[in-house]
């Protein structure tokens, strides 16, 4: 079975955080960016090597999202006030700020 998420509670429970990003997908074009995307995808989805090698699930392309807006739900009572700049500057769990996330379309 997949590992539990949200501390074992129902993922639809309002206390289980959800982030909705809106923005523009930019295709990765340099060899270094594509190789980095493939490596990160494979690391995140180790049981899906057949998907991560060569971008098979994306028609052979990888993309980075350039967010323009977001909605972050982390509890009851509506969305939390969080700007795109705050989201991009965040460093979860005290880790160094990540590179922009790669999205597969």
Backbone bond lengths (Angstrom), bond angles and torsions (degrees), N, CA, C in turn:
res aa  C-N    CA-C-N  psi(-1)  N-CA   C-N-CA  omega(-1)  CA-C   N-CA-C  phi
1 X - - - 1.470 - - 1.517 110.95 -
2 X 1.326 117.70 154.60 1.463 120.45 178.55 1.523 110.43 -67.35
3 X 1.342 116.66 155.59 1.463 119.13 179.12 1.520 110.21 -65.07
4 X 1.331 117.33 148.98 1.464 119.66 -179.72 1.525 110.81 -65.44
5 X 1.302 115.78 148.37 1.456 121.51 176.38 1.513 108.91 -118.39
6 X 1.279 116.94 163.24 1.470 122.47 176.85 1.518 112.07 54.64
7 X 1.312 116.97 37.31 1.461 120.38 177.70 1.520 113.03 65.37
8 X 1.329 117.16 23.08 1.447 120.69 178.53 1.518 114.54 89.68
9 X 1.333 118.06 -3.46 1.462 119.74 177.91 1.520 110.24 -86.55
10 X 1.305 115.94 167.73 1.456 122.07 179.29 1.529 109.32 -60.60
11 X 1.354 118.66 126.24 1.466 120.54 -179.59 1.524 113.81 -59.97
12 X 1.328 117.90 -18.44 1.465 120.58 177.29 1.526 112.72 -86.32
13 X 1.330 117.41 -5.13 1.468 120.92 177.09 1.523 108.77 -64.13
14 X 1.331 118.17 135.96 1.475 119.88 -178.65 1.520 115.08 -59.16
15 X 1.315 118.55 -19.91 1.465 119.37 178.30 1.529 112.51 -82.28
16 X 1.324 116.76 -4.53 1.466 121.59 175.06 1.538 106.91 -90.92
17 X 1.309 117.23 113.40 1.466 121.98 -172.17 1.531 112.41 -61.35
18 X 1.325 114.69 144.27 1.467 122.79 175.63 1.519 108.17 -136.44
19 X 1.304 115.38 140.10 1.452 121.63 178.85 1.520 108.74 -125.08
20 X 1.320 116.07 126.36 1.463 122.00 177.40 1.524 107.90 -112.20
21 X 1.326 116.77 114.69 1.462 121.92 179.68 1.524 110.37 -102.09
22 X 1.314 116.17 139.25 1.462 122.29 171.34 1.508 107.23 -124.15
23 X 1.318 116.31 144.24 1.453 119.29 -179.90 1.508 111.16 169.56
24 X 1.307 114.98 -155.71 1.456 122.19 -177.25 1.521 109.44 -115.98
25 X 1.320 116.06 134.07 1.457 120.34 173.57 1.515 109.01 -88.20
26 X 1.332 115.55 129.79 1.452 121.74 179.07 1.516 108.11 -113.54
27 X 1.336 117.80 122.17 1.467 118.52 179.26 1.526 111.01 -65.10
28 X 1.325 115.58 139.02 1.458 120.60 174.89 1.518 107.33 -79.51
29 X 1.317 115.98 131.75 1.461 119.29 -173.92 1.524 114.06 -118.56
30 X 1.328 117.86 -24.16 1.463 117.91 -178.74 1.526 110.00 -84.57
31 X 1.311 116.11 149.82 1.461 121.40 179.92 1.524 110.64 -58.19
32 X 1.331 117.31 -41.38 1.466 121.43 -179.04 1.528 111.39 -62.84
33 X 1.340 117.46 -43.09 1.469 120.94 179.30 1.523 111.37 -65.25
34 X 1.325 117.00 -42.26 1.472 121.22 -179.86 1.525 110.04 -65.43
35 X 1.324 117.64 -45.20 1.462 120.84 179.26 1.533 110.86 -62.69
36 X 1.329 116.49 -39.25 1.462 120.24 177.42 1.527 110.65 -64.47
37 X 1.324 117.13 -42.99 1.467 121.24 178.98 1.524 110.84 -62.26
38 X 1.331 116.92 -44.75 1.458 120.36 178.99 1.529 110.99 -62.15
39 X 1.311 117.18 -43.47 1.464 120.85 -179.39 1.525 110.72 -63.56
40 X 1.334 117.44 -43.20 1.461 120.21 179.75 1.523 111.58 -68.40
41 X 1.340 117.24 -38.84 1.453 120.26 178.37 1.523 110.32 -63.73
42 X 1.349 116.25 -45.26 1.469 120.55 179.79 1.528 111.10 -63.22
43 X 1.326 117.35 -38.79 1.458 120.57 179.01 1.529 110.90 -66.58
44 X 1.311 116.62 -38.26 1.475 121.45 -178.78 1.528 111.57 -75.27
45 X 1.322 117.30 -30.60 1.465 122.52 -176.85 1.529 109.72 -127.87
46 X 1.339 117.59 69.31 1.468 120.54 -173.83 1.528 114.03 -64.38
47 X 1.313 118.39 -21.38 1.464 120.63 -179.87 1.519 112.19 -90.46
48 X 1.319 116.50 6.32 1.469 120.24 -177.43 1.520 111.00 -124.01
49 X 1.325 116.44 41.97 1.468 119.67 -179.75 1.519 111.42 -56.25
50 X 1.308 117.45 -34.74 1.461 121.17 -179.87 1.528 111.36 -63.83
51 X 1.335 117.68 -21.17 1.467 120.61 176.53 1.520 112.19 -89.87
52 X 1.325 117.00 -35.09 1.462 118.70 -170.93 1.524 113.54 -83.26
53 X 1.298 118.28 -23.18 1.456 119.43 -177.34 1.521 110.43 -81.98
54 X 1.311 115.50 111.49 1.458 120.52 179.12 1.503 115.21 83.23
55 X 1.339 117.49 11.59 1.454 119.87 178.04 1.520 112.66 62.19
56 X 1.338 116.76 36.95 1.464 120.76 -175.14 1.519 112.37 -56.39
57 X 1.331 117.27 -32.33 1.461 121.11 -177.59 1.526 112.20 -81.43
58 X 1.315 118.16 -7.73 1.467 121.09 -176.90 1.518 112.05 -119.74
59 X 1.303 118.11 14.61 1.457 119.99 -176.08 1.509 111.63 73.46
60 X 1.336 116.57 21.83 1.455 121.00 177.75 1.517 114.51 91.22
61 X 1.327 118.36 7.53 1.468 120.53 -179.00 1.520 110.39 -124.51
62 X 1.318 114.71 151.95 1.458 122.74 172.74 1.517 107.89 -119.04
63 X 1.325 115.40 153.59 1.460 121.27 -175.67 1.524 110.50 -134.06
64 X 1.327 115.61 153.60 1.459 122.52 170.83 1.518 106.69 -114.10
65 X 1.321 116.64 139.92 1.456 119.52 177.68 1.521 109.44 -92.05
66 X 1.311 115.00 135.79 1.461 122.13 173.65 1.521 105.60 -108.89
67 X 1.351 117.23 92.57 1.459 120.15 -173.41 1.523 112.73 -66.43
68 X 1.327 114.70 140.63 1.463 121.30 175.94 1.520 110.84 -113.79
69 X 1.329 116.74 -22.04 1.466 120.27 176.10 1.519 108.24 -157.41
70 X 1.325 115.45 162.58 1.448 120.36 178.65 1.512 110.01 -152.31
71 X 1.310 114.90 158.72 1.460 123.03 172.80 1.517 105.63 -131.37
72 X 1.329 116.51 125.43 1.457 122.46 -177.32 1.519 109.40 -120.22
73 X 1.311 116.29 115.90 1.458 122.51 176.02 1.514 107.69 -105.73
74 X 1.329 116.61 126.26 1.462 119.07 179.73 1.521 113.13 -135.01
75 X 1.325 117.24 6.34 1.458 120.08 -179.28 1.519 108.34 -174.46
76 X 1.294 117.32 -175.40 1.459 122.03 175.42 1.522 109.76 -69.42
77 X 1.318 118.09 153.19 1.464 120.97 170.31 1.508 115.63 100.18
78 X 1.282 120.22 16.02 1.458 120.79 175.83 1.507 113.61 101.12
79 X 1.315 113.58 -177.05 1.464 121.18 -175.32 1.525 111.27 -73.74
80 X 1.327 115.08 147.59 1.463 121.70 175.29 1.528 108.75 -79.95
81 X 1.308 116.37 150.17 1.466 121.69 176.93 1.526 107.97 -78.94
82 X 1.323 115.89 108.25 1.455 121.56 -178.53 1.520 107.63 -148.32
83 X 1.318 116.16 123.85 1.465 119.97 179.93 1.532 110.02 -89.58
84 X 1.323 115.25 164.03 1.469 120.16 176.11 1.528 109.24 -60.36
85 X 1.325 118.19 -41.52 1.467 121.34 179.84 1.526 110.82 -61.21
86 X 1.335 117.72 -41.96 1.468 120.72 178.51 1.526 110.70 -65.64
87 X 1.319 116.49 -41.27 1.466 120.58 178.63 1.526 110.91 -61.48
88 X 1.329 117.02 -47.21 1.465 120.62 -177.89 1.523 112.40 -67.62
89 X 1.329 116.77 -26.81 1.465 120.64 -179.72 1.526 112.20 -87.01
90 X 1.327 117.79 -10.03 1.464 121.28 -175.28 1.522 111.26 -65.92
91 X 1.307 114.52 148.08 1.453 122.12 177.07 1.525 107.02 -129.48
92 X 1.347 117.51 87.61 1.457 119.89 -176.08 1.519 113.02 -59.97
93 X 1.301 114.39 140.07 1.469 121.96 176.98 1.517 113.26 57.85
94 X 1.322 117.07 25.05 1.453 120.72 177.63 1.515 114.22 74.40
95 X 1.323 118.10 11.08 1.460 121.41 179.08 1.522 109.79 -80.13
96 X 1.325 118.51 160.86 1.454 119.67 175.96 1.530 109.79 -59.77
97 X 1.321 117.16 147.52 1.458 121.06 179.58 1.527 109.43 -56.45
98 X 1.349 117.22 130.88 1.470 120.08 -177.53 1.495 112.76 -75.70
99 X 1.335 115.29 162.75 1.464 121.13 170.64 1.522 106.97 -69.19
100 X 1.320 118.49 162.38 1.470 119.29 177.45 1.520 110.47 -53.92
101 X 1.315 115.32 140.33 1.451 121.64 -178.56 1.523 110.86 -68.42
102 X 1.295 116.22 149.34 1.457 122.35 177.41 1.515 108.03 -101.63
103 X 1.305 115.95 129.91 1.462 120.48 178.17 1.517 108.95 -111.15
104 X 1.279 115.27 143.93 1.454 120.96 176.02 1.506 108.10 -105.28
105 X 1.314 116.63 133.90 1.463 119.75 -179.64 1.500 109.64 -118.13
